[in-house]
């Protein structure tokens, strides 16, 4: 999905990928393997400039793997949410915010100027 974020100094084009829009628990997995889903998701992480993670659901093994791949590829991880995640997941996070809005504001202020 392409979105425009209104930044203090102008407007920036940002491409966001939410893996759940492509593969989710309600879809028919008859012709799709778990390996295909995992490969798709982790390829998207490797190609990212920033990873934004929702820690309101901190028990996801997929999220843990995404965070490690991002860390291994030196991709900044911005997390939001009020739940505590596993300490190893927390160690991968560059910045922890309480709300999604706070996380987006942080990304706009600190990362978009260097990415555009």
N, C-alpha and C positions, 0 to 999 in steps of 0.2 A: 504494500500500500504506500502511496506517496502522500505525504502531508507537508503542509507549510507551517513552520513554527515562527511566530512573530517574536523576533529578538529585539532587544533595545536598539540596536543599530541597523535594523532592517529585517528582511525576510530571507530565510534560508530554505533550500530544498533538502528534505531529509527522507530517505527511504527506510521504512521500518518493516521488519519481518516478524510476525508472530507465528511461530511454528504450529500453534493450535489451529490456526486458520487453514492449514494444509492437511494436518493429521490430527484427529482427536478421538476420544474414547467412544463416541457415539457412531462413528463411521463403520461401514462394512469393510473388514480387513481381509476378505476372501482372496483378493488378488494382490495384496500388499504384505510384505514381510516386515517384521519388527526391525530387521537389519536395514531395510530400505528407509524406514522412518528415522532411525538413528543416524544413518549416513547423511540424509537430507538435512536434519537438524544440526548436526555438528559441522557440516560444510558451511551452512549459513553462519554459524558462530565464527568459524575461521576467517570468513570474508568480512566480518563486521569491524567497524571502527570503535564501537562502544557496545557493551552489553548492559541492558537494563533488566534487572531481575526483581520479581515480586516475591518477597519473603513472607507474605501472608499465608503462603502454602509451602513451608520450608522442608517438608519431608520427601520431596520428589527426587528420586535417583537420577532422573533425566536432568534436572536443574543442577545437581551436584556435578554431573559429567560436563554439562555446558560450561559451568564455572571453571572447571579444571582446564578444559580446552582453551577457554579465553585466557586464563592465567598463563598457560604454556605458550600462548601466542602473543603475550604482552598486550592484551586488549583490556582497556580499563573496564571495570565492572562497577556499575552504580546500582545499589539495591535500595528498595523501599519496602516498608511494612513494619508492623509492630511485633511480629512473632520472632522468637529467637530461632536461629538456624543452627545447624551443627557447627561447632567451633572451626572446623576446617573450611567449611563454606564461608564463614564470616572472614577468615583470614585472606580469602581471595578478593574481597570487596575493597575497591578503591575509596568509595564514599558510601555511607549509609544514611538514608533519609527516612523520615517517618511516612510521608505521603508520596503518591505518584506525582502530584503537582510540584512538590518540593524537589523531587529528583529531576523532573523535566527542566525546572528553572535552573538547577545546578548545571545540567548538561548544556543548556543554551548559553549560560554565562561563561562557563569554563572550557567547554570543548568545541562548540560550534565555530568560534573564531579561528581556531587552529585547523579545523577540518575543511573549511571552505577557502 
